[in-house]
Amino acid sequence: MARLMQYFFSLAHDDDGDVPGWVLITLMTAGLVILIWGLAGPALSAVFEQAIDRVTAF
């Protein structure tokens, strides 16, 4: 048990590679947002316009 705790403690304090990992995660997230926005943007815009038209029709 002590060896396992020591292993996790060493992982928590090992900072090598943290910055490139976070940069990669950030870039991949931005890429996914752009991809999803490109695919769903027109549909979401149409839904929004339809909702506004229904509200203003009252």
Secondary structure, DSSP 8 states (H G I E B T S, - for coil): -HHHHHHHHHHHT--TTHHHHHHHHHHHHHHHHHHHHHHHHHHHHHHHHHHHHHHHT-
